[in-house]
Amino acid sequence: MIISGNSTNIEAALAKVTQYWSPQVVGQVNDQYIKVAKLKGELMWHSHADEDEMFMVVYGVLKIQLEDKDIILRSGEFCVIPKGIRHNPVASEECGIVLIETVTTLHTGDEVSARTVPIEMQLG
């Protein structure tokens, strides 16, 4: 549930996440959702045709595979994956992240798998 005008503790929000690769919306700024997620293993190669996506690591290490390189993010670091860029998030050990995405961003873009989580389930 998104509550305006209240503080949110990211670590406490992450502690409530029980499934890997299942982002949970914890806030909204205009047309951007703020989400937390726990990751372990790899998601899948995908892209978002019309939206950029920001990944920020709270704890652990996240590798984001791109077609031409890998980006390694550690605690306190973030990167923005531009729209249209195919990417595959990978975490060899549990990793806690914050995502910032527009409200129209589909979890795995145009790709659909058993790991795809619809926005209705992300809103908790």
PyMOL CGO cylinders between C-alpha atoms (Angstrom):
from pymol import cmd
from pymol.cgo import CYLINDER

trace = [
    CYLINDER, 0.00, 0.00, 0.00, 1.30, 3.45, -0.90, 0.3, 1, 1, 1, 1, 1, 1,
    CYLINDER, 1.30, 3.45, -0.90, 0.91, 5.98, 1.90, 0.3, 1, 1, 1, 1, 1, 1,
    CYLINDER, 0.91, 5.98, 1.90, 1.59, 9.62, 1.09, 0.3, 1, 1, 1, 1, 1, 1,
    CYLINDER, 1.59, 9.62, 1.09, 3.27, 11.90, 3.58, 0.3, 1, 1, 1, 1, 1, 1,
    CYLINDER, 3.27, 11.90, 3.58, 4.85, 9.13, 5.70, 0.3, 1, 1, 1, 1, 1, 1,
    CYLINDER, 4.85, 9.13, 5.70, 8.42, 7.94, 5.91, 0.3, 1, 1, 1, 1, 1, 1,
    CYLINDER, 8.42, 7.94, 5.91, 9.42, 4.53, 4.61, 0.3, 1, 1, 1, 1, 1, 1,
    CYLINDER, 9.42, 4.53, 4.61, 12.38, 2.53, 5.88, 0.3, 1, 1, 1, 1, 1, 1,
    CYLINDER, 12.38, 2.53, 5.88, 13.86, 0.66, 2.92, 0.3, 1, 1, 1, 1, 1, 1,
    CYLINDER, 13.86, 0.66, 2.92, 15.46, -2.08, 5.04, 0.3, 1, 1, 1, 1, 1, 1,
    CYLINDER, 15.46, -2.08, 5.04, 12.16, -2.69, 6.86, 0.3, 1, 1, 1, 1, 1, 1,
    CYLINDER, 12.16, -2.69, 6.86, 10.32, -2.80, 3.53, 0.3, 1, 1, 1, 1, 1, 1,
    CYLINDER, 10.32, -2.80, 3.53, 12.85, -5.32, 2.19, 0.3, 1, 1, 1, 1, 1, 1,
    CYLINDER, 12.85, -5.32, 2.19, 12.45, -7.44, 5.33, 0.3, 1, 1, 1, 1, 1, 1,
    CYLINDER, 12.45, -7.44, 5.33, 8.77, -7.92, 4.42, 0.3, 1, 1, 1, 1, 1, 1,
    CYLINDER, 8.77, -7.92, 4.42, 9.59, -9.26, 0.94, 0.3, 1, 1, 1, 1, 1, 1,
    CYLINDER, 9.59, -9.26, 0.94, 9.26, -13.05, 1.01, 0.3, 1, 1, 1, 1, 1, 1,
    CYLINDER, 9.26, -13.05, 1.01, 9.84, -14.07, -2.63, 0.3, 1, 1, 1, 1, 1, 1,
    CYLINDER, 9.84, -14.07, -2.63, 12.79, -13.46, -4.91, 0.3, 1, 1, 1, 1, 1, 1,
    CYLINDER, 12.79, -13.46, -4.91, 12.14, -11.49, -8.10, 0.3, 1, 1, 1, 1, 1, 1,
    CYLINDER, 12.14, -11.49, -8.10, 8.80, -10.19, -6.83, 0.3, 1, 1, 1, 1, 1, 1,
    CYLINDER, 8.80, -10.19, -6.83, 9.05, -6.38, -6.61, 0.3, 1, 1, 1, 1, 1, 1,
    CYLINDER, 9.05, -6.38, -6.61, 6.79, -4.63, -4.12, 0.3, 1, 1, 1, 1, 1, 1,
    CYLINDER, 6.79, -4.63, -4.12, 5.66, -1.02, -4.57, 0.3, 1, 1, 1, 1, 1, 1,
    CYLINDER, 5.66, -1.02, -4.57, 6.52, 1.05, -1.47, 0.3, 1, 1, 1, 1, 1, 1,
    CYLINDER, 6.52, 1.05, -1.47, 5.95, 4.55, -2.83, 0.3, 1, 1, 1, 1, 1, 1,
    CYLINDER, 5.95, 4.55, -2.83, 5.05, 6.71, -5.78, 0.3, 1, 1, 1, 1, 1, 1,
    CYLINDER, 5.05, 6.71, -5.78, 6.40, 10.01, -7.06, 0.3, 1, 1, 1, 1, 1, 1,
    CYLINDER, 6.40, 10.01, -7.06, 4.22, 11.38, -9.84, 0.3, 1, 1, 1, 1, 1, 1,
    CYLINDER, 4.22, 11.38, -9.84, 4.20, 8.63, -12.50, 0.3, 1, 1, 1, 1, 1, 1,
    CYLINDER, 4.20, 8.63, -12.50, 7.15, 6.71, -10.98, 0.3, 1, 1, 1, 1, 1, 1,
    CYLINDER, 7.15, 6.71, -10.98, 6.82, 3.73, -8.67, 0.3, 1, 1, 1, 1, 1, 1,
    CYLINDER, 6.82, 3.73, -8.67, 9.44, 3.12, -5.99, 0.3, 1, 1, 1, 1, 1, 1,
    CYLINDER, 9.44, 3.12, -5.99, 9.79, -0.63, -5.50, 0.3, 1, 1, 1, 1, 1, 1,
    CYLINDER, 9.79, -0.63, -5.50, 11.87, -2.95, -3.33, 0.3, 1, 1, 1, 1, 1, 1,
    CYLINDER, 11.87, -2.95, -3.33, 12.85, -6.49, -4.27, 0.3, 1, 1, 1, 1, 1, 1,
    CYLINDER, 12.85, -6.49, -4.27, 15.04, -9.35, -3.18, 0.3, 1, 1, 1, 1, 1, 1,
    CYLINDER, 15.04, -9.35, -3.18, 16.96, -11.08, -5.94, 0.3, 1, 1, 1, 1, 1, 1,
    CYLINDER, 16.96, -11.08, -5.94, 18.84, -14.36, -6.16, 0.3, 1, 1, 1, 1, 1, 1,
    CYLINDER, 18.84, -14.36, -6.16, 19.77, -16.23, -9.33, 0.3, 1, 1, 1, 1, 1, 1,
    CYLINDER, 19.77, -16.23, -9.33, 18.87, -14.61, -12.63, 0.3, 1, 1, 1, 1, 1, 1,
    CYLINDER, 18.87, -14.61, -12.63, 15.66, -13.09, -13.94, 0.3, 1, 1, 1, 1, 1, 1,
    CYLINDER, 15.66, -13.09, -13.94, 15.66, -13.26, -17.75, 0.3, 1, 1, 1, 1, 1, 1,
    CYLINDER, 15.66, -13.26, -17.75, 16.80, -11.27, -20.75, 0.3, 1, 1, 1, 1, 1, 1,
    CYLINDER, 16.80, -11.27, -20.75, 14.28, -8.53, -21.51, 0.3, 1, 1, 1, 1, 1, 1,
    CYLINDER, 14.28, -8.53, -21.51, 13.91, -4.86, -22.37, 0.3, 1, 1, 1, 1, 1, 1,
    CYLINDER, 13.91, -4.86, -22.37, 11.41, -2.09, -21.82, 0.3, 1, 1, 1, 1, 1, 1,
    CYLINDER, 11.41, -2.09, -21.82, 10.56, -0.40, -25.13, 0.3, 1, 1, 1, 1, 1, 1,
    CYLINDER, 10.56, -0.40, -25.13, 9.34, 2.89, -23.71, 0.3, 1, 1, 1, 1, 1, 1,
    CYLINDER, 9.34, 2.89, -23.71, 10.73, 3.22, -20.17, 0.3, 1, 1, 1, 1, 1, 1,
    CYLINDER, 10.73, 3.22, -20.17, 14.07, 3.66, -18.43, 0.3, 1, 1, 1, 1, 1, 1,
    CYLINDER, 14.07, 3.66, -18.43, 14.61, 1.59, -15.28, 0.3, 1, 1, 1, 1, 1, 1,
    CYLINDER, 14.61, 1.59, -15.28, 16.74, 2.43, -12.24, 0.3, 1, 1, 1, 1, 1, 1,
    CYLINDER, 16.74, 2.43, -12.24, 18.36, -0.27, -10.07, 0.3, 1, 1, 1, 1, 1, 1,
    CYLINDER, 18.36, -0.27, -10.07, 19.91, 0.67, -6.70, 0.3, 1, 1, 1, 1, 1, 1,
    CYLINDER, 19.91, 0.67, -6.70, 21.55, -1.93, -4.49, 0.3, 1, 1, 1, 1, 1, 1,
    CYLINDER, 21.55, -1.93, -4.49, 20.79, -1.75, -0.75, 0.3, 1, 1, 1, 1, 1, 1,
    CYLINDER, 20.79, -1.75, -0.75, 22.80, -4.85, 0.14, 0.3, 1, 1, 1, 1, 1, 1,
    CYLINDER, 22.80, -4.85, 0.14, 24.60, -7.59, -1.77, 0.3, 1, 1, 1, 1, 1, 1,
    CYLINDER, 24.60, -7.59, -1.77, 25.96, -7.47, -5.31, 0.3, 1, 1, 1, 1, 1, 1,
    CYLINDER, 25.96, -7.47, -5.31, 23.93, -7.24, -8.50, 0.3, 1, 1, 1, 1, 1, 1,
    CYLINDER, 23.93, -7.24, -8.50, 25.28, -7.95, -11.96, 0.3, 1, 1, 1, 1, 1, 1,
    CYLINDER, 25.28, -7.95, -11.96, 23.25, -6.54, -14.81, 0.3, 1, 1, 1, 1, 1, 1,
    CYLINDER, 23.25, -6.54, -14.81, 24.19, -8.28, -18.03, 0.3, 1, 1, 1, 1, 1, 1,
    CYLINDER, 24.19, -8.28, -18.03, 23.95, -6.18, -21.16, 0.3, 1, 1, 1, 1, 1, 1,
    CYLINDER, 23.95, -6.18, -21.16, 24.60, -7.45, -24.66, 0.3, 1, 1, 1, 1, 1, 1,
    CYLINDER, 24.60, -7.45, -24.66, 28.02, -5.73, -24.78, 0.3, 1, 1, 1, 1, 1, 1,
    CYLINDER, 28.02, -5.73, -24.78, 29.14, -5.65, -21.11, 0.3, 1, 1, 1, 1, 1, 1,
    CYLINDER, 29.14, -5.65, -21.11, 28.24, -6.41, -17.50, 0.3, 1, 1, 1, 1, 1, 1,
    CYLINDER, 28.24, -6.41, -17.50, 27.49, -3.74, -14.89, 0.3, 1, 1, 1, 1, 1, 1,
    CYLINDER, 27.49, -3.74, -14.89, 28.38, -4.70, -11.31, 0.3, 1, 1, 1, 1, 1, 1,
    CYLINDER, 28.38, -4.70, -11.31, 26.51, -2.81, -8.57, 0.3, 1, 1, 1, 1, 1, 1,
    CYLINDER, 26.51, -2.81, -8.57, 27.36, -2.98, -4.87, 0.3, 1, 1, 1, 1, 1, 1,
    CYLINDER, 27.36, -2.98, -4.87, 25.66, -1.56, -1.79, 0.3, 1, 1, 1, 1, 1, 1,
    CYLINDER, 25.66, -1.56, -1.79, 24.86, 2.13, -2.29, 0.3, 1, 1, 1, 1, 1, 1,
    CYLINDER, 24.86, 2.13, -2.29, 25.38, 2.08, -6.07, 0.3, 1, 1, 1, 1, 1, 1,
    CYLINDER, 25.38, 2.08, -6.07, 22.79, 2.49, -8.81, 0.3, 1, 1, 1, 1, 1, 1,
    CYLINDER, 22.79, 2.49, -8.81, 22.49, 2.56, -12.56, 0.3, 1, 1, 1, 1, 1, 1,
    CYLINDER, 22.49, 2.56, -12.56, 19.83, 3.46, -15.07, 0.3, 1, 1, 1, 1, 1, 1,
    CYLINDER, 19.83, 3.46, -15.07, 19.10, 1.06, -17.90, 0.3, 1, 1, 1, 1, 1, 1,
    CYLINDER, 19.10, 1.06, -17.90, 17.82, 3.13, -20.82, 0.3, 1, 1, 1, 1, 1, 1,
    CYLINDER, 17.82, 3.13, -20.82, 14.64, 2.15, -22.63, 0.3, 1, 1, 1, 1, 1, 1,
    CYLINDER, 14.64, 2.15, -22.63, 15.10, -0.41, -25.36, 0.3, 1, 1, 1, 1, 1, 1,
    CYLINDER, 15.10, -0.41, -25.36, 18.32, -1.91, -23.90, 0.3, 1, 1, 1, 1, 1, 1,
    CYLINDER, 18.32, -1.91, -23.90, 18.16, -5.70, -23.40, 0.3, 1, 1, 1, 1, 1, 1,
    CYLINDER, 18.16, -5.70, -23.40, 19.36, -6.64, -19.93, 0.3, 1, 1, 1, 1, 1, 1,
    CYLINDER, 19.36, -6.64, -19.93, 19.39, -9.57, -17.51, 0.3, 1, 1, 1, 1, 1, 1,
    CYLINDER, 19.39, -9.57, -17.51, 19.74, -8.96, -13.74, 0.3, 1, 1, 1, 1, 1, 1,
    CYLINDER, 19.74, -8.96, -13.74, 21.78, -11.66, -11.94, 0.3, 1, 1, 1, 1, 1, 1,
    CYLINDER, 21.78, -11.66, -11.94, 22.56, -12.06, -8.21, 0.3, 1, 1, 1, 1, 1, 1,
    CYLINDER, 22.56, -12.06, -8.21, 24.73, -15.02, -7.20, 0.3, 1, 1, 1, 1, 1, 1,
    CYLINDER, 24.73, -15.02, -7.20, 23.80, -14.40, -3.54, 0.3, 1, 1, 1, 1, 1, 1,
    CYLINDER, 23.80, -14.40, -3.54, 20.74, -12.65, -2.09, 0.3, 1, 1, 1, 1, 1, 1,
    CYLINDER, 20.74, -12.65, -2.09, 20.64, -8.99, -3.01, 0.3, 1, 1, 1, 1, 1, 1,
    CYLINDER, 20.64, -8.99, -3.01, 18.20, -6.28, -1.86, 0.3, 1, 1, 1, 1, 1, 1,
    CYLINDER, 18.20, -6.28, -1.86, 17.39, -3.51, -4.30, 0.3, 1, 1, 1, 1, 1, 1,
    CYLINDER, 17.39, -3.51, -4.30, 15.29, -0.44, -4.91, 0.3, 1, 1, 1, 1, 1, 1,
    CYLINDER, 15.29, -0.44, -4.91, 13.77, 0.01, -8.37, 0.3, 1, 1, 1, 1, 1, 1,
    CYLINDER, 13.77, 0.01, -8.37, 12.37, 3.22, -9.78, 0.3, 1, 1, 1, 1, 1, 1,
    CYLINDER, 12.37, 3.22, -9.78, 10.15, 2.67, -12.79, 0.3, 1, 1, 1, 1, 1, 1,
    CYLINDER, 10.15, 2.67, -12.79, 7.26, 4.44, -14.46, 0.3, 1, 1, 1, 1, 1, 1,
    CYLINDER, 7.26, 4.44, -14.46, 3.84, 3.09, -13.57, 0.3, 1, 1, 1, 1, 1, 1,
    CYLINDER, 3.84, 3.09, -13.57, 3.57, 1.69, -17.12, 0.3, 1, 1, 1, 1, 1, 1,
    CYLINDER, 3.57, 1.69, -17.12, 6.71, -0.48, -16.87, 0.3, 1, 1, 1, 1, 1, 1,
    CYLINDER, 6.71, -0.48, -16.87, 5.96, -4.18, -17.26, 0.3, 1, 1, 1, 1, 1, 1,
    CYLINDER, 5.96, -4.18, -17.26, 8.08, -6.37, -14.96, 0.3, 1, 1, 1, 1, 1, 1,
    CYLINDER, 8.08, -6.37, -14.96, 9.80, -8.29, -17.76, 0.3, 1, 1, 1, 1, 1, 1,
    CYLINDER, 9.80, -8.29, -17.76, 8.93, -6.04, -20.69, 0.3, 1, 1, 1, 1, 1, 1,
    CYLINDER, 8.93, -6.04, -20.69, 7.47, -7.93, -23.66, 0.3, 1, 1, 1, 1, 1, 1,
    CYLINDER, 7.47, -7.93, -23.66, 8.90, -11.23, -22.37, 0.3, 1, 1, 1, 1, 1, 1,
    CYLINDER, 8.90, -11.23, -22.37, 6.66, -13.37, -20.18, 0.3, 1, 1, 1, 1, 1, 1,
    CYLINDER, 6.66, -13.37, -20.18, 7.74, -16.27, -17.98, 0.3, 1, 1, 1, 1, 1, 1,
    CYLINDER, 7.74, -16.27, -17.98, 6.88, -17.89, -14.66, 0.3, 1, 1, 1, 1, 1, 1,
    CYLINDER, 6.88, -17.89, -14.66, 8.93, -15.10, -13.01, 0.3, 1, 1, 1, 1, 1, 1,
    CYLINDER, 8.93, -15.10, -13.01, 6.84, -12.29, -14.51, 0.3, 1, 1, 1, 1, 1, 1,
    CYLINDER, 6.84, -12.29, -14.51, 4.93, -10.47, -11.76, 0.3, 1, 1, 1, 1, 1, 1,
    CYLINDER, 4.93, -10.47, -11.76, 1.92, -8.36, -12.79, 0.3, 1, 1, 1, 1, 1, 1,
    CYLINDER, 1.92, -8.36, -12.79, 1.61, -4.90, -11.26, 0.3, 1, 1, 1, 1, 1, 1,
    CYLINDER, 1.61, -4.90, -11.26, -1.48, -5.95, -9.28, 0.3, 1, 1, 1, 1, 1, 1,
    CYLINDER, -1.48, -5.95, -9.28, 0.70, -8.35, -7.27, 0.3, 1, 1, 1, 1, 1, 1,
    CYLINDER, 0.70, -8.35, -7.27, 3.42, -5.72, -6.84, 0.3, 1, 1, 1, 1, 1, 1,
    CYLINDER, 3.42, -5.72, -6.84, 0.99, -3.28, -5.23, 0.3, 1, 1, 1, 1, 1, 1,
    CYLINDER, 0.99, -3.28, -5.23, 0.48, -5.68, -2.29, 0.3, 1, 1, 1, 1, 1, 1,
]
cmd.load_cgo(trace, "trace")
